[in-house]
C-alpha cells in the first residue's frame, strides 16, 4: 500500500504541474472503487481550478474552487501524468484533464477512493478520525510517550494506528524501529521516553529520506512522472527475512503482528 512518502511524492508532483490550472474535464470509467463514485462527479469537476494539492495522512485532497476531491490510492493505486490521447488500460479508472496535462488514476485492486467533498474536508468522517502528522513539530517524544501510556499493544502496530499517527505504514515502522534499536514486539507503554527520544527523529528522518528517494516501489507504485521510487533498495530489515543484518550479521527475523509481516533484528533491537 502506498504509505505517507509515496502519497507525498504524488502530491508534490501534482502540485508542481497543475496547481492554479483549470480542470477542463474528467473521464470516469468505473462506477465505484472502494466506495461508489458520486453520481455526476465528472460534471461537478469540469471547469474548476485546482487551488492546491494537499495531503492528510495517506489521503490526497485536491482543493478546487467550490469543493474538494478526496483521493486514496488504496492497496495498489497510483496517479501519473500521461500524454493526451494515451489509450486507457484495464485498470485505468479515471483521467483528470488539465489542458495537455492528463492525470490518470490506476488502481488494479479497486481499494482506492474518489470522492467529492463540500464544506471543511478535515471534518469528513474519513479524515476527522486521523491522528497526528509525524512530520510536524507537534510530533515529539513527549507527545508520543503520553499518547502510548497504558497501551498494551506492541509498539510497531501502535505506530501504524492511523488514529494515533498517520501514514507510517508497515515499511517505515519496521525501518524506523530498526534504526532506533527498539524491539517491535515491546508493549507500546513500556517503551521509555529516552527510547522514544531516538525513535521520533529516526522516524522523521526515515520518512523524509523516502520522500527524497521517490518512495518505495514494491509492486505497482509510481510517481506522477511514471518513475519508480528506489527507497526499497535501502531497506535494512523490511522483506529481508533470513538475510544477514547489515549491522551485526545476525539473520533478520519475520513474525506476524496484526496480520502484517514484521521484520527485525533480534540482536540489534531489544
NORNORSUL-V521473 format. One record per residue. N is the residue number from 1. RES is the residue in one letter. SS is DSSP state (helix for helix, strand for strand, loop for the rest). BURIAL is I if it has 16 or more other C-alpha atoms within 10 Angstrom, else O. D_LAST is the distance of its C-alpha to the last C-alpha in Angstrom with 1 decimal. Layout:
# NORNORSUL-V521473
n=N res=RES ss=SS burial=BURIAL d_last=D_LAST
n=N res=RES ss=SS burial=BURIAL d_last=D_LAST
This chain:
# NORNORSUL-V521473
n=1 res=X ss=loop burial=I d_last=27.8
n=2 res=X ss=loop burial=I d_last=28.5
n=3 res=X ss=loop burial=I d_last=25.9
n=4 res=X ss=helix burial=I d_last=26.4
n=5 res=X ss=helix burial=I d_last=26.9
n=6 res=X ss=helix burial=I d_last=29.4
n=7 res=X ss=helix burial=I d_last=31.3
n=8 res=X ss=helix burial=I d_last=31.5
n=9 res=X ss=helix burial=I d_last=32.7
n=10 res=X ss=helix burial=I d_last=35.3
n=11 res=X ss=helix burial=I d_last=36.3
n=12 res=X ss=helix burial=I d_last=36.9
n=13 res=X ss=helix burial=I d_last=39.0
n=14 res=X ss=helix burial=I d_last=41.1
n=15 res=X ss=helix burial=I d_last=41.6
n=16 res=X ss=helix burial=O d_last=42.7
n=17 res=X ss=helix burial=O d_last=45.3
n=18 res=X ss=helix burial=I d_last=46.7
n=19 res=X ss=loop burial=I d_last=46.2
n=20 res=X ss=loop burial=O d_last=49.7
n=21 res=X ss=loop burial=I d_last=51.2
n=22 res=X ss=strand burial=I d_last=53.3
n=23 res=X ss=strand burial=I d_last=51.9
n=24 res=X ss=loop burial=O d_last=55.2
n=25 res=X ss=strand burial=I d_last=54.3
n=26 res=X ss=strand burial=I d_last=51.6
n=27 res=X ss=strand burial=O d_last=51.8
n=28 res=X ss=strand burial=I d_last=50.0
n=29 res=X ss=loop burial=O d_last=50.0
n=30 res=X ss=loop burial=O d_last=48.0
n=31 res=X ss=loop burial=O d_last=48.8
n=32 res=X ss=strand burial=I d_last=45.2
n=33 res=X ss=loop burial=I d_last=41.6
n=34 res=X ss=loop burial=O d_last=39.0
n=35 res=X ss=loop burial=O d_last=41.7
n=36 res=X ss=strand burial=O d_last=45.5
n=37 res=X ss=loop burial=I d_last=46.5
n=38 res=X ss=loop burial=O d_last=48.9
n=39 res=X ss=loop burial=O d_last=52.5
n=40 res=X ss=loop burial=O d_last=54.3
n=41 res=X ss=helix burial=I d_last=51.2
n=42 res=X ss=helix burial=I d_last=52.8
n=43 res=X ss=helix burial=O d_last=55.8
n=44 res=X ss=helix burial=O d_last=53.7
n=45 res=X ss=helix burial=I d_last=51.8
n=46 res=X ss=loop burial=I d_last=54.9
n=47 res=X ss=loop burial=I d_last=56.1
n=48 res=X ss=strand burial=I d_last=53.3
n=49 res=X ss=strand burial=I d_last=51.7
n=50 res=X ss=strand burial=I d_last=47.9
n=51 res=X ss=strand burial=I d_last=47.2
n=52 res=X ss=strand burial=I d_last=43.5
n=53 res=X ss=strand burial=I d_last=40.6
n=54 res=X ss=strand burial=I d_last=37.6
n=55 res=X ss=strand burial=I d_last=34.2
n=56 res=X ss=strand burial=I d_last=32.4
n=57 res=X ss=loop burial=I d_last=29.0
n=58 res=X ss=loop burial=I d_last=29.9
n=59 res=X ss=strand burial=I d_last=33.5
n=60 res=X ss=strand burial=I d_last=36.3
n=61 res=X ss=strand burial=I d_last=39.1
n=62 res=X ss=strand burial=I d_last=42.3
n=63 res=X ss=strand burial=I d_last=44.4
n=64 res=X ss=strand burial=I d_last=48.0
n=65 res=X ss=loop burial=O d_last=51.1
n=66 res=X ss=loop burial=O d_last=51.6
n=67 res=X ss=strand burial=I d_last=48.3
n=68 res=X ss=strand burial=I d_last=44.9
n=69 res=X ss=strand burial=I d_last=43.7
n=70 res=X ss=strand burial=I d_last=40.3
n=71 res=X ss=strand burial=I d_last=38.6
n=72 res=X ss=strand burial=I d_last=35.4
n=73 res=X ss=loop burial=I d_last=34.5
n=74 res=X ss=loop burial=I d_last=33.1
n=75 res=X ss=loop burial=I d_last=31.2
n=76 res=X ss=loop burial=I d_last=33.1
n=77 res=X ss=strand burial=I d_last=35.5
n=78 res=X ss=strand burial=I d_last=36.6
n=79 res=X ss=strand burial=I d_last=39.3
n=80 res=X ss=strand burial=I d_last=41.2
n=81 res=X ss=strand burial=I d_last=44.5
n=82 res=X ss=strand burial=I d_last=47.2
n=83 res=X ss=loop burial=O d_last=50.7
n=84 res=X ss=loop burial=O d_last=53.4
n=85 res=X ss=loop burial=O d_last=54.9
n=86 res=X ss=loop burial=O d_last=51.9
n=87 res=X ss=loop burial=O d_last=52.3
n=88 res=X ss=loop burial=O d_last=49.5
n=89 res=X ss=loop burial=O d_last=47.6
n=90 res=X ss=loop burial=O d_last=46.7
n=91 res=X ss=loop burial=O d_last=43.6
n=92 res=X ss=strand burial=I d_last=44.9
n=93 res=X ss=strand burial=I d_last=45.5
n=94 res=X ss=strand burial=I d_last=46.6
n=95 res=X ss=strand burial=I d_last=48.0
n=96 res=X ss=strand burial=I d_last=48.3
n=97 res=X ss=strand burial=I d_last=51.1
n=98 res=X ss=strand burial=I d_last=51.4
n=99 res=X ss=loop burial=O d_last=54.5
n=100 res=X ss=loop burial=O d_last=53.6
n=101 res=X ss=strand burial=I d_last=49.8
n=102 res=X ss=strand burial=I d_last=48.9
n=103 res=X ss=strand burial=I d_last=45.4
n=104 res=X ss=strand burial=I d_last=44.5
n=105 res=X ss=strand burial=I d_last=42.0
n=106 res=X ss=strand burial=I d_last=40.8
n=107 res=X ss=strand burial=I d_last=38.8
n=108 res=X ss=loop burial=I d_last=38.9
n=109 res=X ss=loop burial=O d_last=37.3
n=110 res=X ss=loop burial=I d_last=39.0
n=111 res=X ss=loop burial=I d_last=36.0
n=112 res=X ss=loop burial=I d_last=36.7
n=113 res=X ss=strand burial=I d_last=39.0
n=114 res=X ss=strand burial=I d_last=42.1
n=115 res=X ss=strand burial=I d_last=43.4
n=116 res=X ss=strand burial=I d_last=46.0
n=117 res=X ss=strand burial=I d_last=45.2
n=118 res=X ss=loop burial=O d_last=47.7
n=119 res=X ss=loop burial=O d_last=47.0
n=120 res=X ss=loop burial=O d_last=43.6
n=121 res=X ss=helix burial=I d_last=41.2
n=122 res=X ss=helix burial=O d_last=38.2
n=123 res=X ss=helix burial=O d_last=39.7
n=124 res=X ss=loop burial=O d_last=39.8
n=125 res=X ss=helix burial=O d_last=37.8
n=126 res=X ss=helix burial=O d_last=35.5
n=127 res=X ss=helix burial=I d_last=34.7
n=128 res=X ss=helix burial=O d_last=35.0
n=129 res=X ss=loop burial=O d_last=32.0
n=130 res=X ss=loop burial=I d_last=29.6
n=131 res=X ss=loop burial=I d_last=26.9
n=132 res=X ss=strand burial=I d_last=26.2
n=133 res=X ss=strand burial=I d_last=26.5
n=134 res=X ss=loop burial=I d_last=23.3
n=135 res=X ss=loop burial=I d_last=25.4
n=136 res=X ss=loop burial=O d_last=27.4
n=137 res=X ss=loop burial=O d_last=27.5
n=138 res=X ss=loop burial=O d_last=27.0
n=139 res=X ss=loop burial=I d_last=23.5
n=140 res=X ss=loop burial=I d_last=21.7
n=141 res=X ss=helix burial=I d_last=18.5
n=142 res=X ss=helix burial=O d_last=20.9
n=143 res=X ss=helix burial=O d_last=22.3
n=144 res=X ss=helix burial=I d_last=19.1
n=145 res=X ss=helix burial=I d_last=17.9
n=146 res=X ss=helix burial=O d_last=21.4
n=147 res=X ss=helix burial=O d_last=21.4
n=148 res=X ss=helix burial=I d_last=18.2
n=149 res=X ss=loop burial=O d_last=19.5
n=150 res=X ss=loop burial=O d_last=20.1
n=151 res=X ss=loop burial=O d_last=18.5
n=152 res=X ss=loop burial=O d_last=16.9
n=153 res=X ss=loop burial=I d_last=16.4
n=154 res=X ss=strand burial=I d_last=12.9
n=155 res=X ss=helix burial=I d_last=12.0
n=156 res=X ss=helix burial=I d_last=13.1
n=157 res=X ss=helix burial=I d_last=16.5
n=158 res=X ss=helix burial=I d_last=16.9
n=159 res=X ss=helix burial=I d_last=16.9
n=160 res=X ss=loop burial=I d_last=19.4
n=161 res=X ss=loop burial=I d_last=21.7
n=162 res=X ss=loop burial=I d_last=24.7
n=163 res=X ss=loop burial=O d_last=26.0
n=164 res=X ss=loop burial=I d_last=23.2
n=165 res=X ss=strand burial=I d_last=22.5
n=166 res=X ss=strand burial=I d_last=24.9
n=167 res=X ss=loop burial=I d_last=24.7
n=168 res=X ss=loop burial=I d_last=21.0
n=169 res=X ss=helix burial=I d_last=21.1
n=170 res=X ss=helix burial=I d_last=18.9
n=171 res=X ss=helix burial=I d_last=19.0
n=172 res=X ss=helix burial=I d_last=18.1
n=173 res=X ss=helix burial=I d_last=15.4
n=174 res=X ss=helix burial=I d_last=13.5
n=175 res=X ss=helix burial=I d_last=14.4
n=176 res=X ss=helix burial=I d_last=13.6
n=177 res=X ss=helix burial=I d_last=10.1
n=178 res=X ss=helix burial=I d_last=9.6
n=179 res=X ss=helix burial=I d_last=11.7
n=180 res=X ss=helix burial=I d_last=9.9
n=181 res=X ss=loop burial=I d_last=6.5
n=182 res=X ss=loop burial=I d_last=5.4
n=183 res=X ss=loop burial=I d_last=4.7
n=184 res=X ss=loop burial=I d_last=8.5
n=185 res=X ss=loop burial=I d_last=9.1
n=186 res=X ss=loop burial=I d_last=8.2
n=187 res=X ss=strand burial=I d_last=11.8
n=188 res=X ss=helix burial=I d_last=13.1
n=189 res=X ss=helix burial=I d_last=14.8
n=190 res=X ss=helix burial=I d_last=11.9
n=191 res=X ss=loop burial=I d_last=10.4
n=192 res=X ss=loop burial=O d_last=12.1
n=193 res=X ss=helix burial=I d_last=15.0
n=194 res=X ss=helix burial=O d_last=13.7
n=195 res=X ss=helix burial=O d_last=10.6
n=196 res=X ss=helix burial=I d_last=13.3
n=197 res=X ss=helix burial=I d_last=15.5
n=198 res=X ss=helix burial=I d_last=13.5
n=199 res=X ss=helix burial=I d_last=13.1
n=200 res=X ss=helix burial=I d_last=16.9
n=201 res=X ss=helix burial=I d_last=18.5
n=202 res=X ss=helix burial=I d_last=16.2
n=203 res=X ss=helix burial=I d_last=17.3
n=204 res=X ss=helix burial=I d_last=20.8
n=205 res=X ss=helix burial=O d_last=20.8
n=206 res=X ss=helix burial=I d_last=19.7
n=207 res=X ss=helix burial=I d_last=22.4
n=208 res=X ss=helix burial=I d_last=25.0
n=209 res=X ss=helix burial=O d_last=24.4
n=210 res=X ss=helix burial=I d_last=24.8
n=211 res=X ss=helix burial=I d_last=28.0
n=212 res=X ss=helix burial=O d_last=29.4
n=213 res=X ss=loop burial=I d_last=28.8
n=214 res=X ss=loop burial=I d_last=30.7
n=215 res=X ss=loop burial=I d_last=27.7
n=216 res=X ss=loop burial=I d_last=26.4
n=217 res=X ss=loop burial=I d_last=29.2
n=218 res=X ss=loop burial=O d_last=28.0
n=219 res=X ss=loop burial=O d_last=31.2
n=220 res=X ss=loop burial=I d_last=33.8
n=221 res=X ss=loop burial=I d_last=32.7
n=222 res=X ss=loop burial=I d_last=35.0
n=223 res=X ss=loop burial=I d_last=35.9
n=224 res=X ss=loop burial=I d_last=39.3
n=225 res=X ss=loop burial=O d_last=40.8
n=226 res=X ss=loop burial=O d_last=39.8
n=227 res=X ss=loop burial=O d_last=37.3
n=228 res=X ss=loop burial=I d_last=33.9
n=229 res=X ss=loop burial=I d_last=30.6
n=230 res=X ss=loop burial=I d_last=28.7
n=231 res=X ss=helix burial=I d_last=25.1
n=232 res=X ss=helix burial=I d_last=24.2
n=233 res=X ss=helix burial=O d_last=24.9
n=234 res=X ss=helix burial=O d_last=22.0
n=235 res=X ss=loop burial=I d_last=19.3
n=236 res=X ss=loop burial=I d_last=16.3
n=237 res=X ss=loop burial=I d_last=14.7
n=238 res=X ss=loop burial=I d_last=17.2
n=239 res=X ss=loop burial=I d_last=19.6
n=240 res=X ss=loop burial=I d_last=18.4
n=241 res=X ss=loop burial=I d_last=17.5
n=242 res=X ss=loop burial=O d_last=18.3
n=243 res=X ss=loop burial=O d_last=18.8
n=244 res=X ss=strand burial=I d_last=17.1
n=245 res=X ss=loop burial=I d_last=14.3
n=246 res=X ss=loop burial=O d_last=16.2
n=247 res=X ss=loop burial=O d_last=14.1
n=248 res=X ss=loop burial=O d_last=13.5
n=249 res=X ss=loop burial=O d_last=15.7
n=250 res=X ss=loop burial=O d_last=13.6
n=251 res=X ss=strand burial=I d_last=14.9
n=252 res=X ss=loop burial=I d_last=13.5
n=253 res=X ss=strand burial=I d_last=13.2
n=254 res=X ss=strand burial=I d_last=15.1
n=255 res=X ss=strand burial=O d_last=15.2
n=256 res=X ss=strand burial=O d_last=17.5
n=257 res=X ss=strand burial=O d_last=16.8
n=258 res=X ss=loop burial=O d_last=20.0
n=259 res=X ss=loop burial=O d_last=22.1
n=260 res=X ss=strand burial=O d_last=20.2
n=261 res=X ss=strand burial=O d_last=18.2
n=262 res=X ss=strand burial=I d_last=14.6
n=263 res=X ss=strand burial=I d_last=13.4
n=264 res=X ss=strand burial=I d_last=10.0
n=265 res=X ss=loop burial=I d_last=8.8
n=266 res=X ss=loop burial=I d_last=6.9
n=267 res=X ss=loop burial=O d_last=6.9
n=268 res=X ss=loop burial=I d_last=6.4
n=269 res=X ss=loop burial=I d_last=3.8
n=270 res=X ss=loop burial=O d_last=0.0
